[in-house]
């Protein structure tokens, strides 16, 4: 069994909504596959899902709960 890295609670697979602000606008990505802690709510995304979310918001990638700009060149 896999446990949450943050609180050691049990986790389960779910579809979640991910909300981010970009260029002053709120962006909501629905039905994102994640593993979610039943105790603290921490969400974990696999690499493929993270890259797909980055495609929705160009120039950004997910980094443990925060977004940072990818420097080009």
TORPA-840854 format. One line per field, with one value per atom (N, C-alpha, C): residue in one letter; atom name; z, x, y; residue number from 1. Coordinates in Angstrom, 3 decimals, decimal comma, padded with zeros to 6 digits. Layout:
<votors>
rest A:...;
atom CA:...;
up Z:...;
east X:...;
north Y:...;
nr NUM:...;
</votors>
This chain:
<votors>
rest X:X:X:X:X:X:X:X:X:X:X:X:X:X:X:X:X:X:X:X:X:X:X:X:X:X:X:X:X:X:X:X:X:X:X:X:X:X:X:X:X:X:X:X:X:X:X:X:X:X:X:X:X:X:X:X:X:X:X:X:X:X:X:X:X:X:X:X:X:X:X:X:X:X:X:X:X:X:X:X:X:X:X:X:X:X:X:X:X:X:X:X:X:X:X:X:X:X:X:X:X:X:X:X:X:X:X:X:X:X:X:X:X:X:X:X:X:X:X:X:X:X:X:X:X:X:X:X:X:X:X:X:X:X:X:X:X:X:X:X:X:X:X:X:X:X:X:X:X:X:X:X:X:X:X:X:X:X:X:X:X:X:X:X:X:X:X:X:X:X:X:X:X:X:X:X:X:X:X:X:X:X:X:X:X:X:X:X:X:X:X:X:X:X:X:X:X:X:X:X:X:X:X:X:X:X:X:X:X:X:X:X:X:X:X:X:X:X:X;
atom N:CA:C:N:CA:C:N:CA:C:N:CA:C:N:CA:C:N:CA:C:N:CA:C:N:CA:C:N:CA:C:N:CA:C:N:CA:C:N:CA:C:N:CA:C:N:CA:C:N:CA:C:N:CA:C:N:CA:C:N:CA:C:N:CA:C:N:CA:C:N:CA:C:N:CA:C:N:CA:C:N:CA:C:N:CA:C:N:CA:C:N:CA:C:N:CA:C:N:CA:C:N:CA:C:N:CA:C:N:CA:C:N:CA:C:N:CA:C:N:CA:C:N:CA:C:N:CA:C:N:CA:C:N:CA:C:N:CA:C:N:CA:C:N:CA:C:N:CA:C:N:CA:C:N:CA:C:N:CA:C:N:CA:C:N:CA:C:N:CA:C:N:CA:C:N:CA:C:N:CA:C:N:CA:C:N:CA:C:N:CA:C:N:CA:C:N:CA:C:N:CA:C:N:CA:C:N:CA:C:N:CA:C:N:CA:C:N:CA:C:N:CA:C:N:CA:C:N:CA:C:N:CA:C:N:CA:C:N:CA:C:N:CA:C:N:CA:C:N:CA:C:N:CA:C;
up 000,000:000,000:000,000:-000,767:-000,833:000,162:000,865:001,813:001,389:001,901:001,633:002,176:001,382:001,822:002,884:002,936:003,854:005,250:005,284:006,583:006,848:005,896:005,995:005,895:005,519:005,347:004,112:004,005:002,851:001,651:000,459:-000,763:-001,673:-002,561:-003,533:-004,847:-005,947:-007,261:-007,407:-007,954:-008,165:-009,401:-009,901:-010,903:-010,159:-010,356:-009,625:-010,604:-010,094:-010,849:-010,357:-011,296:-010,959:-011,358:-010,390:-010,643:-010,551:-011,525:-011,527:-012,066:-011,689:-012,251:-013,214:-014,380:-015,385:-016,150:-016,223:-016,891:-016,344:-015,032:-014,390:-014,584:-015,178:-015,397:-014,701:-014,181:-013,522:-014,576:-014,522:-015,438:-014,620:-015,053:-014,376:-015,360:-014,977:-015,770:-015,012:-015,651:-014,980:-015,319:-014,449:-014,635:-014,817:-013,973:-014,004:-013,095:-013,640:-012,797:-011,760:-010,518:-009,432:-008,388:-007,524:-006,320:-005,178:-004,373:-003,359:-001,969:-001,012:000,370:000,984:001,600:002,233:003,504:004,116:005,368:005,161:004,441:004,320:002,974:001,982:000,691:-000,299:000,086:-000,820:-002,100:-003,257:-004,547:-005,230:-005,823:-006,548:-008,001:-008,941:-010,365:-010,961:-011,870:-012,515:-013,589:-014,132:-015,088:-016,333:-016,859:-018,082:-017,861:-016,739:-016,420:-016,238:-015,562:-015,351:-016,676:-017,611:-018,926:-019,697:-019,585:-020,260:-019,687:-018,362:-017,754:-018,223:-018,376:-018,855:-020,270:-021,092:-022,444:-022,445:-021,424:-021,329:-021,017:-020,207:-019,838:-020,378:-021,614:-022,256:-021,412:-021,410:-020,710:-019,226:-018,741:-017,320:-017,085:-015,976:-015,541:-014,072:-013,612:-012,217:-011,389:-010,238:-009,382:-007,925:-007,476:-006,084:-005,548:-006,269:-005,778:-006,279:-006,964:-007,491:-008,967:-009,612:-011,047:-011,197:-012,129:-012,418:-013,917:-014,389:-015,825:-016,301:-017,451:-018,076:-018,925:-018,656:-019,421:-020,762:-021,845:-023,154:-023,581:-024,381:-024,949:-024,057;
east 000,830:000,000:000,880:000,460:001,190:000,555:001,397:000,913:001,375:000,698:001,033:002,423:003,212:004,549:004,485:003,369:003,246:002,773:001,699:001,117:001,017:001,454:001,393:-000,025:-001,006:-002,376:-002,511:-003,651:-003,907:-004,283:-003,898:-004,199:-005,077:-005,809:-006,632:-006,636:-006,869:-006,937:-008,274:-008,218:-009,423:-009,225:-010,331:-010,284:-010,543:-009,659:-009,751:-009,769:-010,138:-010,016:-008,778:-008,017:-006,808:-007,049:-006,901:-007,106:-005,774:-005,503:-004,303:-004,658:-003,891:-004,056:-002,910:-003,230:-002,210:-002,612:-001,712:-001,980:-003,239:-003,445:-004,578:-005,904:-005,896:-007,132:-007,064:-008,204:-008,292:-008,504:-007,679:-007,783:-008,142:-009,174:-009,588:-009,451:-008,694:-008,554:-009,329:-010,363:-011,236:-010,852:-011,249:-011,060:-009,603:-008,747:-007,317:-007,070:-006,465:-006,182:-005,100:-005,370:-004,434:-004,548:-003,564:-003,627:-003,763:-004,816:-005,157:-005,147:-004,527:-004,510:-005,893:-006,417:-007,729:-007,709:-006,536:-006,442:-006,175:-005,104:-004,710:-005,077:-005,465:-005,875:-004,750:-003,517:-002,378:-002,636:-002,361:-002,593:-001,263:-001,156:000,048:-000,342:000,474:000,238:001,431:001,162:002,277:002,887:004,021:004,770:003,946:003,255:002,467:001,371:000,682:-000,376:000,195:001,334:001,982:002,337:002,880:003,229:001,990:000,908:-000,337:-000,869:-000,788:-001,232:-000,351:000,941:001,854:001,494:000,963:000,540:-000,657:-001,507:-002,689:-002,291:-001,251:-000,752:000,671:000,833:002,153:003,227:004,419:005,547:005,609:004,687:004,658:004,670:005,263:005,224:004,883:004,331:003,933:005,130:005,309:006,447:005,998:005,520:005,134:004,222:003,143:002,144:002,309:003,393:003,583:003,917:003,808:004,140:005,368:006,237:007,370:007,578:008,082:008,267:009,495:009,342:010,464:011,234:012,506:013,344:013,708:013,498:013,841:015,214:015,901:017,183:018,285;
north -001,184:000,000:001,256:002,233:003,498:004,470:005,194:006,198:007,587:008,589:009,984:010,309:010,992:011,416:012,504:013,227:014,346:013,914:013,081:012,739:011,241:010,417:008,959:008,391:009,237:008,765:007,884:007,198:006,348:007,215:006,766:007,507:006,662:007,347:006,655:007,433:006,715:007,351:008,053:009,287:010,097:010,973:011,503:012,560:013,866:014,854:016,116:017,287:018,445:019,683:020,413:020,967:021,714:023,164:024,073:025,495:026,225:027,054:027,883:029,257:030,252:031,587:031,833:032,350:032,636:033,878:034,835:036,113:036,777:036,674:037,315:036,611:035,429:034,685:033,337:032,910:031,615:030,534:029,490:028,364:027,129:026,399:025,180:024,021:023,018:021,797:020,724:020,168:019,197:017,768:016,857:015,413:015,016:015,569:015,259:014,050:012,975:011,815:012,146:011,763:012,044:010,947:010,890:010,067:011,065:010,908:011,906:011,270:011,963:011,497:011,688:010,631:010,696:011,548:011,711:012,465:013,953:014,288:015,699:016,326:015,516:016,058:016,309:016,021:016,201:015,422:016,059:015,420:015,151:013,982:013,571:013,293:013,823:013,616:012,896:011,954:011,263:012,173:011,750:012,577:012,879:011,882:012,089:013,131:013,040:013,997:015,394:015,490:016,781:017,440:016,664:017,211:017,646:016,904:017,297:018,605:018,770:020,029:021,175:020,920:021,961:022,381:021,462:021,803:022,745:022,625:023,475:024,912:025,079:026,404:026,513:027,008:027,034:027,722:027,122:027,712:027,416:026,608:026,308:024,809:024,399:023,004:022,977:021,862:021,721:021,276:021,896:021,563:021,522:020,351:020,149:021,250:021,493:022,439:023,855:024,179:025,526:025,475:026,589:026,664:027,544:027,182:028,058:028,109:029,241:029,442:028,684:028,046:027,339:028,338:028,503:029,406:028,773:029,478:028,962:029,474:028,632:029,047:028,799;
nr 1:1:1:2:2:2:3:3:3:4:4:4:5:5:5:6:6:6:7:7:7:8:8:8:9:9:9:10:10:10:11:11:11:12:12:12:13:13:13:14:14:14:15:15:15:16:16:16:17:17:17:18:18:18:19:19:19:20:20:20:21:21:21:22:22:22:23:23:23:24:24:24:25:25:25:26:26:26:27:27:27:28:28:28:29:29:29:30:30:30:31:31:31:32:32:32:33:33:33:34:34:34:35:35:35:36:36:36:37:37:37:38:38:38:39:39:39:40:40:40:41:41:41:42:42:42:43:43:43:44:44:44:45:45:45:46:46:46:47:47:47:48:48:48:49:49:49:50:50:50:51:51:51:52:52:52:53:53:53:54:54:54:55:55:55:56:56:56:57:57:57:58:58:58:59:59:59:60:60:60:61:61:61:62:62:62:63:63:63:64:64:64:65:65:65:66:66:66:67:67:67:68:68:68:69:69:69:70:70:70:71:71:71:72:72:72:73:73:73;
</votors>
